[in-house]
Amino acid sequence: MIEEEHLVQTSSQKNNAKASATDQFSTSGFILAAIGSAVGLGNMWKFPYITGQYGGAAFFLLFFCCLLFVGLPILLAEMAIGRSGRGNAVSSFYALSQNKIWGKLGFLTVLTPFLILSFYAIVAGWTLHYATISLTGGLFNVPDYTEAFVGFASGYMPLFWQVVTMALTCFVVVKGISGGIEKFNKVLIPGLGIILIVLMIRSLTLPGAAQGVDFFLNPDFSKLGAESALVALGHAFFSLSLGMGAMLTYGAYVRPEQSLGKATLAIGAGDLLYAFIAGLIIFPTAFSYGIEPSQGAGLVFMALPAAFAAMPFGNLFGFLFFILLAIAALTSMVSLLEVPVAYAMNRWNVDRKKATILVTIAVFLLGVPSALAMGPLADFTIFGKNFFDFMDFITANIMLPLGGLIVTLFTGYAWKRVGEETGISGFWYNVWMFLLRYVAPIMVVLIFAHSLGLIQF
Ligand code: PHE
């Protein structure tokens, strides 16, 4: 448990904070970095397969509503807490409420990204492996792609790729906000957009692509139910990087004059657009090659390689596709690492370099059992799940909704000067508060109860 003394800043910490306060995002740099955090494996890997499982276009509409009515109000709240509190996820909650309990609750939102990063790095590593074998030809002439994936994931190679992805992330975060995170995203996010458009044109011109487009864009509402609504809501959360201090921590480096309302809309639109284009790549490709889009998590690693192998210039398109996933993952990993790093710098009064390296090593070590969970450590289970699945389960189903709840309740009920601090007033303030006080907490409690199996539909 955290001790109280760290909530009170010493004078040297204040000086430190002042020094680092000059390291801020530019206006566009912040938007790109936040889009970089939001657009990740969630958009490119998870969104297509859950859309496939829950009925295509109708699910997409539902996701859109969840993003608009629950995701965006919480996103705005997180950024506002960070900018006004001017600190990490613990000190900002404390600074704005002067109440130690909120600081302690904020600690949860520092722990969550630490745990998520430990296994997110493994999946990011898989994408780099697949990008490499697309180039070297290892992706082709494979008799069984499922077997090939399982063979790879159960060996020691994921460990190597984990070192690579964690080292890259560490390298960017060490360089700080404007010199590292902002520069990295300013190059990669537009780059990601270009690769997405190239791949979208390729997939839309494949024979039989229209069927995939139809599946993705023609809603069939009969497939919707309460369960798909909850999945859509949970995904809106994950996709906007909410409930784990990421947007809060980035918010602390936003200039006072930047409009948070506009930033919220830009980030929401960016996240949605990238997910939409990912759908326009994956479904037409899947339909064109007779791949079932509802086959779940294996869609990207076990099914799509067969399509690339059969396509003219498949090694080039396969490479572009997997490098796209890798870039999306890395820009998200950077924001995940920044949360515990910002906390460590303030908590132990260490400089950025030391904090980043130490946190990276700790996250790496925690990730090792996840990297080996499908192979050498397959027998090591917690509550019947291997280590990787266990980490995924507790973070996505328990810690994220709790983190979201903390943010909504704090902004809706505990933080009194939220209107003044954000400059939002009148009609939009009332809408925002209504969503934060009533709609969002009820929805979050519902996802929580459902994912724990307390309620069933
Ligand atoms: N939003 C990211 C995605 O869609 C995941 C993420 C969550 C990244 C939280 C950072 C913080 O993949």
Residues whose N, C-alpha, C, O or C-beta is under 5 A from the ligand:
A	BS01	LIG	S37 A38 V39 G40 L41 G42 N43 F238 S239 L240 S241 A246 S332 S335 L336
